Amino acid sequence: MISQQINRLPPRPGIYRFSDENDRLLYIGKAKNLKSRVKSYFSKTTELTPVKQQLVALIKKIDYTVVANETEALLLERALIKKFQPPYNVDLKDDKSWLYVAITDEDYPKVILTRLFKIRNSKLIQNSKFKILNYYGPYTSALAIRQTLRLLKKIFPYYTADGPMINLAKNTRSALHLGRYLNEPLIDKKDWLKNLRLIIKFLLGKNDELKKSLAKDMRAQAKRKNFEQAARIRDQLKYLAIISQKQQVLKNNEVDQSYLLKVRKNFKALQDLKRLLKLKKLPLRIEACDISNIGGQMSVGSMVVLTDGEIDPGQYRRFKIKTVMSANDPAMMAEVLKRRFAHPEWPKPDLILIDGGLTQLNAARRFSQKCPIIALAKRQEEIYLPNEKIPLKLPKFSPALQLLQKIRDEAHRFAIGYYRKLHLKNLIREDSRMGRE
């Protein structure tokens, strides 16, 4: 089955997607030659890490999308990974970083989070003091899986605490550990194990099957006039729909065409920027800086980021201006750049964009750490380059100009927002002080 799917792959650039038997997306990769790259995973001569061995053992379906070139494949791969976050798309030096949801092997099984310890004879050995009945994962984001489990606990309460099984039939403080999410407490093992089966269906990605099962149970309870039980199942279905929206799955045999079109548009703009600005490489990370103040008061600076041509809010930074007390935007911009490059742990930009003209550019470039830097002036939308007296003027509908305008405007919005926040705090502080007087 896998060999037939590999034989259908073309020897062209693109992205490939691995899924398991339940259509759960496992991994997205890029390739200069799709057929050759995917085939290497299943070759006996290829040495795979334990985690990659585990991935290969789960693969049941292979899908792909052909693109124009290797760089386009890179951009599409990164865009889709960011959206769908497949569990195996992470570069880890240590297998212990992988998180799994585990079901313990005991009379009243617990649901716990544990980490991969090692693989022995193709079996996963868990780093846990509990004896494990089964495990689900891996999950690369500890925050995401913990949030998901917290939501699941509200729908299908389960036991996680150490120690003996509590008696939920008694209205004790301990019983509230689970009973707080229920109209009535779980009182027997049958209900307990039923909840576990429903949780496992969710973890396996069988959401449609789970919803059908719950809907059937809800109708049966209503028919028997157990209206409270039916209402509880109705609420379970409602909250399950909320979680399911967060657990997006990429359908097999299709890649969202809007993503591919967006990637191609951004790629064209980045190529144009590289050519027009005579950059050595494609500007996959662009940082834009702006200043916001009124008369030099409560001055702030912003740094926003475009990654692969798309805004990347997780990379944004903001600065309170500390060394410039008067209305001197060029000096403030210089301070922002100086403080930005005091953080070597932040990724290095391929291009820096300054909001302003030649004066702002000359002040900031001294602290740009030899990174390519330009300025974009709002009035005529002219691009100023270092050592160039005449600014670059691009057509209004130029993809490169529109990309620069997008990040420049975003930097301005972010700076204004921070200034207003500080200004409001200052007004509240002044009102409070005057009230005390």
C-alpha positions, 0 to 999 in steps of 0.5 A, spaced: 500 500 500 505 504 502 509 502 496 504 504 491 503 511 494 510 512 493 510 510 486 505 515 484 509 521 487 512 525 481 520 527 481 518 534 482 519 540 488 513 540 493 510 538 500 508 531 502 504 529 508 504 523 512 497 521 516 495 515 520 490 510 519 485 515 522 487 520 517 490 524 523 496 528 520 502 526 523 508 530 519 508 535 513 515 536 509 518 539 503 522 536 498 526 538 491 524 531 489 518 528 492 519 521 490 526 521 492 525 524 499 519 520 501 522 514 499 528 515 503 523 514 509 522 507 508 529 505 505 533 500 509 539 503 508 536 510 511 538 511 519 532 514 522 532 516 529 527 513 534 522 518 533 522 518 526 522 510 526 515 511 530 513 516 525 514 511 519 511 505 523 504 510 524 504 512 516 498 509 512 497 515 507 501 519 503 499 526 500 503 531 496 502 538 493 507 540 487 509 547 487 514 551 482 520 550 486 524 549 492 523 555 495 516 555 494 515 548 497 519 551 503 514 557 504 508 552 503 511 547 508 512 553 514 505 556 512 501 549 513 505 547 519 504 553 523 496 552 521 496 545 523 501 544 527 502 536 526 505 532 532 512 530 528 514 537 526 519 539 531 526 539 531 528 536 537 535 534 540 532 529 546 527 524 545 525 526 552 521 532 550 516 529 547 509 529 551 504 523 551 497 522 554 497 516 557 492 511 560 494 508 567 493 500 567 489 499 574 482 498 576 480 505 576 485 508 570 488 515 570 489 520 565 496 523 565 501 526 561 508 523 560 514 524 556 518 519 552 523 515 555 526 510 550 524 505 545 526 498 546 524 493 541 520 498 537 515 499 544 515 505 547 517 505 554 514 511 558 518 515 563 513 515 569 512 511 575 505 509 573 504 502 569 502 504 562 496 501 559 496 505 553 499 512 550 497 517 545 501 523 542 506 525 541 504 532 542 510 538 541 506 543 545 505 542 552 501 548 553 496 546 547 495 539 550 494 541 557 489 546 555 486 541 551 486 536 557 483 541 561 477 542 557 476 535 556 476 534 563 470 539 564 466 534 558 468 527 561 471 528 568 477 523 569 482 522 575 489 524 575 491 525 582 496 520 586 493 516 591 487 511 592 481 512 589 476 517 592 469 515 594 465 520 589 458 518 592 460 522 598 459 529 598 466 531 601 472 536 599 476 530 595 470 528 591 469 535 589 476 534 585 471 531 579 464 532 581 465 540 581 464 539 573 458 534 574 450 535 575 451 528 579 457 525 581 460 519 578 459 513 582 461 506 579 466 503 575 462 503 569 461 510 568 468 511 569 470 507 564 465 510 559 468 517 560 475 514 558 473 510 552 470 517 550 476 521 551 480 515 547 476 516 541 477 524 542 485 523 542 484 518 536 481 523 532 475 520 532 470 526 533 465 524 528 464 517 531 464 520 538 459 526 536 454 520 533 455 516 539 453 522 544 447 524 540 445 517 540 445 517 548 442 523 548 436 521 544 435 515 548 436 519 555 430 523 553 426 518 550 426 515 557 425 522 560 432 522 563 432 530 562 437 532 566 442 526 563 440 528 556 441 536 558 448 534 560 450 530 554 447 536 550 452 540 554 458 535 552 456 536 545 456 543 545 463 543 548 466 538 544 464 542 538 469 548 541 475 543 542 474 540 535 475 547 532 481 548 535 484 541 533 484 542 526 486 537 521 488 537 514 484 533 509 487 528 505 488 529 498 487 537 498 491 543 500 487 549 502 488 553 495 488 559 498 494 558 502 498 556 496 495 562 492 497 566 498 504 563 499 505 564 491 503 572 492 508 573 498 514 569 494 513 574 488 513 580 493 519 577 497 523 575 490 521 583 487 524 585 494 531 581 493 532 584 486 530 591 487 534 592 494 540 587 491 539 583 497 544 577 498 538 572 500 530 572 500 528 576 506 524 571 509 524 575 516 523 582 515 523 587 522 519 594 522 520 599 527 516 605 529 516 611 534 510 614 537 510 620 542 507 627 542 512 632 544 517 627 546 512 625 552 511 618 554 515 616 547 515 608 545 518 604 540 515 598 536 518 592 532 513 588 528 515 582 524 513 579 517 515 571 517 515 569 510 511 575 508 506 574 513 505 578 520 508 574 526 505 577 532 509 572 537 515 576 534 513 583 536 517 587 541 515 594 544 520 599 548 519 604 552 524 610 550 529 611 556 535 615 553 531 621 549 527 626 553 525 631 547 522 630 541 527 627 537 524 621 532 531 619 529 535 619 536 529 614 539 529 610 532 537 609 534 535 607 541 530 602 539 535 599 534 541 599 539 536 595 544 533 590 539 540 588 537 542 587 545 538 581 544 542 576 540 537 570 542 532 573 537 532 571 530 537 575 526 533 579 520 534 579 513 531 586 512 530 592 517 524 597 515 524 604 518 518 608 518 521 615 516 526 618 511 533 619 510 534 622 517 531 616 520 535 611 516 542 614 517 540 615 525 538 607 525 543 604 520 549 605 525 546 600 530 543 595 525 549 590 525 550 590 518 543 587 517 540 590 510 536 596 512 531 601 508 526 607 510 519 608 507 517 615 507 509 615 508 508 622 504 510 619 497 511 612 499 519 613 497 524 607 499 530 610 502 537 606 501 543 607 505 548 610 500 543 612 495 541 619 494 535 618 490 530 614 493 526 608 490 519 609 487 515 603 486 508 603 482 502 603 487 500 596 485 507 593 486 507 587 490 514 589 493 511 596 495 504 593 498 508 588 502 513 594 505 506 598 506 503 592 510 509 591 515 510 599 516 502 600 517 502 594 522 509 597 526 505 604 526 499 601 529 502 597 534 506 603 537 500 607 537 497 602 541 502 601 546 503 609 547 495 609 548 496 604 553 501 607 557 498 614 556 491 611 559 495 608 565 498 615 567 492 618 567 489 613 572 495 614 576 494 622 576 487 622 577 488 617 583 494 622 586 489 628 585 484 624 589 488 623 595 490 630 595 
